[in-house]
Amino acid sequence: MADGWYTGNANNDGDVHRGWLLGHFVKPEESIRSTGALEIKWGVHPAGDKRAGWTTGEDRTTMVVLISGRHRIDLSVGEVLMERQGDYAVWGPGIEHTWEALEDSVILTVRWPSLEN
């Protein structure tokens, strides 16, 4: 890290924290990417990849944006099918979710705030 700025590659940097690029889990002494305000994830999912089970007890707000591919998100309140680049969904605390990549997909996820589970 150089005096308050950082440059990197989402594919490479995401390998350290399961795709997460910014958040509380990055040590402050390692990078300006350490923050409790939000978390950002670069998710690369091959077709058929899916979340094992549902999230529960979520206290954060989440936004997912489809960069490429075709991806389904199942929410405890409904289903979202993302097929067009730029499709996105936002949900708040208390809504459970799971997902499946219907085609090779790249997803950008933003969650806030960044909380330890």
Buried (B, 14 or more C-beta within 10 A) or exposed (E): EEEEEBEEEBEEBBEEBEBBBBBBBBEEEEBBBBBEEBBBBBBBBEEEBEBEEEBEEBEBBBBBBBBEBBBBBBBEEEEBEBEEEEBBBEBEEEBBBBBBBBEBBBBBBBBBBBEEE
